Amino acid sequence: MDIPIIPIGNSKGIRLSKTLLEKYNITDKVELILEKGFIILKPKSEPRNGWESAFKKMNENGDDKLLINDVFEDENLEEWI
């Protein structure tokens, strides 16, 4: 696929189609990797972005309680020692 280099102010850049952006889940940022004569654009993901505020909201609403006990009453922990 040939993509033209276009002027952007005093710099130059490339324009990616909506199809490519959606297919590779590119939103606001990409990671630029220079490797053995290649330029690699990789989607920049922040998988835990927004978790802190979501957990605070869960706590405020009382939604952060365990759904099941993490240790069962009849569980034999001796076999793991």
Biotite code that builds the C-alpha atoms (Angstrom):
import biotite.structure as struc

atoms = struc.array([
    struc.Atom([0.000, 0.000, 0.000], chain_id="A", res_id=1, res_name="MET", atom_name="CA", element="C"),
    struc.Atom([1.449, 3.355, -1.031], chain_id="A", res_id=2, res_name="ASP", atom_name="CA", element="C"),
    struc.Atom([0.710, 6.298, 1.250], chain_id="A", res_id=3, res_name="ILE", atom_name="CA", element="C"),
    struc.Atom([1.792, 9.823, 0.282], chain_id="A", res_id=4, res_name="PRO", atom_name="CA", element="C"),
    struc.Atom([3.847, 11.992, 2.621], chain_id="A", res_id=5, res_name="ILE", atom_name="CA", element="C"),
    struc.Atom([1.912, 15.216, 3.214], chain_id="A", res_id=6, res_name="ILE", atom_name="CA", element="C"),
    struc.Atom([2.997, 18.597, 4.623], chain_id="A", res_id=7, res_name="PRO", atom_name="CA", element="C"),
    struc.Atom([1.775, 19.373, 8.160], chain_id="A", res_id=8, res_name="ILE", atom_name="CA", element="C"),
    struc.Atom([3.001, 22.833, 9.155], chain_id="A", res_id=9, res_name="GLY", atom_name="CA", element="C"),
    struc.Atom([6.820, 22.761, 9.109], chain_id="A", res_id=10, res_name="ASN", atom_name="CA", element="C"),
    struc.Atom([6.782, 18.938, 9.296], chain_id="A", res_id=11, res_name="SER", atom_name="CA", element="C"),
    struc.Atom([5.534, 16.107, 7.139], chain_id="A", res_id=12, res_name="LYS", atom_name="CA", element="C"),
    struc.Atom([3.280, 13.191, 7.985], chain_id="A", res_id=13, res_name="GLY", atom_name="CA", element="C"),
    struc.Atom([1.066, 10.420, 6.711], chain_id="A", res_id=14, res_name="ILE", atom_name="CA", element="C"),
    struc.Atom([-2.702, 10.130, 6.662], chain_id="A", res_id=15, res_name="ARG", atom_name="CA", element="C"),
    struc.Atom([-4.273, 6.825, 7.692], chain_id="A", res_id=16, res_name="LEU", atom_name="CA", element="C"),
    struc.Atom([-7.706, 5.830, 6.467], chain_id="A", res_id=17, res_name="SER", atom_name="CA", element="C"),
    struc.Atom([-10.642, 5.344, 8.817], chain_id="A", res_id=18, res_name="LYS", atom_name="CA", element="C"),
    struc.Atom([-10.651, 1.657, 7.859], chain_id="A", res_id=19, res_name="THR", atom_name="CA", element="C"),
    struc.Atom([-7.047, 1.168, 9.012], chain_id="A", res_id=20, res_name="LEU", atom_name="CA", element="C"),
    struc.Atom([-7.652, 3.117, 12.224], chain_id="A", res_id=21, res_name="LEU", atom_name="CA", element="C"),
    struc.Atom([-10.668, 0.958, 13.096], chain_id="A", res_id=22, res_name="GLU", atom_name="CA", element="C"),
    struc.Atom([-9.069, -2.336, 12.033], chain_id="A", res_id=23, res_name="LYS", atom_name="CA", element="C"),
    struc.Atom([-5.995, -1.802, 14.233], chain_id="A", res_id=24, res_name="TYR", atom_name="CA", element="C"),
    struc.Atom([-7.843, 0.004, 17.040], chain_id="A", res_id=25, res_name="ASN", atom_name="CA", element="C"),
    struc.Atom([-5.832, 3.208, 16.705], chain_id="A", res_id=26, res_name="ILE", atom_name="CA", element="C"),
    struc.Atom([-7.439, 6.073, 18.610], chain_id="A", res_id=27, res_name="THR", atom_name="CA", element="C"),
    struc.Atom([-5.316, 8.951, 19.911], chain_id="A", res_id=28, res_name="ASP", atom_name="CA", element="C"),
    struc.Atom([-1.714, 7.728, 19.980], chain_id="A", res_id=29, res_name="LYS", atom_name="CA", element="C"),
    struc.Atom([0.603, 5.237, 18.305], chain_id="A", res_id=30, res_name="VAL", atom_name="CA", element="C"),
    struc.Atom([3.942, 3.882, 19.427], chain_id="A", res_id=31, res_name="GLU", atom_name="CA", element="C"),
    struc.Atom([6.723, 4.472, 16.886], chain_id="A", res_id=32, res_name="LEU", atom_name="CA", element="C"),
    struc.Atom([9.279, 1.641, 16.737], chain_id="A", res_id=33, res_name="ILE", atom_name="CA", element="C"),
    struc.Atom([12.439, 1.916, 14.624], chain_id="A", res_id=34, res_name="LEU", atom_name="CA", element="C"),
    struc.Atom([13.767, -1.543, 13.826], chain_id="A", res_id=35, res_name="GLU", atom_name="CA", element="C"),
    struc.Atom([16.298, -2.739, 11.233], chain_id="A", res_id=36, res_name="LYS", atom_name="CA", element="C"),
    struc.Atom([15.382, -0.258, 8.514], chain_id="A", res_id=37, res_name="GLY", atom_name="CA", element="C"),
    struc.Atom([11.645, -0.350, 9.255], chain_id="A", res_id=38, res_name="PHE", atom_name="CA", element="C"),
    struc.Atom([9.293, 2.103, 10.905], chain_id="A", res_id=39, res_name="ILE", atom_name="CA", element="C"),
    struc.Atom([6.573, 0.280, 12.825], chain_id="A", res_id=40, res_name="ILE", atom_name="CA", element="C"),
    struc.Atom([3.434, 2.017, 14.063], chain_id="A", res_id=41, res_name="LEU", atom_name="CA", element="C"),
    struc.Atom([1.808, 0.168, 16.945], chain_id="A", res_id=42, res_name="LYS", atom_name="CA", element="C"),
    struc.Atom([-1.465, 1.173, 18.614], chain_id="A", res_id=43, res_name="PRO", atom_name="CA", element="C"),
    struc.Atom([-0.755, 2.765, 21.983], chain_id="A", res_id=44, res_name="LYS", atom_name="CA", element="C"),
    struc.Atom([-2.988, 1.152, 24.542], chain_id="A", res_id=45, res_name="SER", atom_name="CA", element="C"),
    struc.Atom([-3.523, 2.065, 28.146], chain_id="A", res_id=46, res_name="GLU", atom_name="CA", element="C"),
    struc.Atom([-5.416, -1.003, 29.388], chain_id="A", res_id=47, res_name="PRO", atom_name="CA", element="C"),
    struc.Atom([-6.000, 0.286, 32.928], chain_id="A", res_id=48, res_name="ARG", atom_name="CA", element="C"),
    struc.Atom([-6.788, 3.863, 31.973], chain_id="A", res_id=49, res_name="ASN", atom_name="CA", element="C"),
    struc.Atom([-9.734, 5.100, 34.049], chain_id="A", res_id=50, res_name="GLY", atom_name="CA", element="C"),
    struc.Atom([-9.720, 2.174, 36.499], chain_id="A", res_id=51, res_name="TRP", atom_name="CA", element="C"),
    struc.Atom([-8.916, 4.343, 39.513], chain_id="A", res_id=52, res_name="GLU", atom_name="CA", element="C"),
    struc.Atom([-11.962, 6.579, 39.096], chain_id="A", res_id=53, res_name="SER", atom_name="CA", element="C"),
    struc.Atom([-14.165, 3.568, 38.285], chain_id="A", res_id=54, res_name="ALA", atom_name="CA", element="C"),
    struc.Atom([-13.066, 1.788, 41.473], chain_id="A", res_id=55, res_name="PHE", atom_name="CA", element="C"),
    struc.Atom([-13.655, 4.927, 43.546], chain_id="A", res_id=56, res_name="LYS", atom_name="CA", element="C"),
    struc.Atom([-17.169, 5.164, 42.126], chain_id="A", res_id=57, res_name="LYS", atom_name="CA", element="C"),
    struc.Atom([-17.775, 1.464, 42.847], chain_id="A", res_id=58, res_name="MET", atom_name="CA", element="C"),
    struc.Atom([-16.661, 2.007, 46.440], chain_id="A", res_id=59, res_name="ASN", atom_name="CA", element="C"),
    struc.Atom([-18.924, 5.032, 46.859], chain_id="A", res_id=60, res_name="GLU", atom_name="CA", element="C"),
    struc.Atom([-21.887, 2.993, 45.565], chain_id="A", res_id=61, res_name="ASN", atom_name="CA", element="C"),
    struc.Atom([-20.998, -0.044, 47.707], chain_id="A", res_id=62, res_name="GLY", atom_name="CA", element="C"),
    struc.Atom([-20.479, -2.171, 44.579], chain_id="A", res_id=63, res_name="ASP", atom_name="CA", element="C"),
    struc.Atom([-17.000, -3.378, 45.557], chain_id="A", res_id=64, res_name="ASP", atom_name="CA", element="C"),
    struc.Atom([-18.085, -6.247, 47.817], chain_id="A", res_id=65, res_name="LYS", atom_name="CA", element="C"),
    struc.Atom([-17.038, -9.871, 47.230], chain_id="A", res_id=66, res_name="LEU", atom_name="CA", element="C"),
    struc.Atom([-19.636, -11.881, 45.328], chain_id="A", res_id=67, res_name="LEU", atom_name="CA", element="C"),
    struc.Atom([-18.401, -15.146, 46.828], chain_id="A", res_id=68, res_name="ILE", atom_name="CA", element="C"),
    struc.Atom([-16.123, -15.899, 49.751], chain_id="A", res_id=69, res_name="ASN", atom_name="CA", element="C"),
    struc.Atom([-12.484, -16.238, 48.815], chain_id="A", res_id=70, res_name="ASP", atom_name="CA", element="C"),
    struc.Atom([-12.099, -19.131, 51.304], chain_id="A", res_id=71, res_name="VAL", atom_name="CA", element="C"),
    struc.Atom([-14.856, -21.698, 51.703], chain_id="A", res_id=72, res_name="PHE", atom_name="CA", element="C"),
    struc.Atom([-15.803, -23.078, 55.118], chain_id="A", res_id=73, res_name="GLU", atom_name="CA", element="C"),
    struc.Atom([-15.237, -26.712, 54.057], chain_id="A", res_id=74, res_name="ASP", atom_name="CA", element="C"),
    struc.Atom([-11.970, -26.004, 52.238], chain_id="A", res_id=75, res_name="GLU", atom_name="CA", element="C"),
    struc.Atom([-9.031, -28.123, 53.379], chain_id="A", res_id=76, res_name="ASN", atom_name="CA", element="C"),
    struc.Atom([-5.984, -25.893, 53.250], chain_id="A", res_id=77, res_name="LEU", atom_name="CA", element="C"),
    struc.Atom([-3.731, -28.515, 54.872], chain_id="A", res_id=78, res_name="GLU", atom_name="CA", element="C"),
    struc.Atom([-3.269, -30.381, 51.598], chain_id="A", res_id=79, res_name="GLU", atom_name="CA", element="C"),
    struc.Atom([-1.429, -27.355, 50.144], chain_id="A", res_id=80, res_name="TRP", atom_name="CA", element="C"),
    struc.Atom([1.170, -27.197, 52.903], chain_id="A", res_id=81, res_name="ILE", atom_name="CA", element="C"),
])
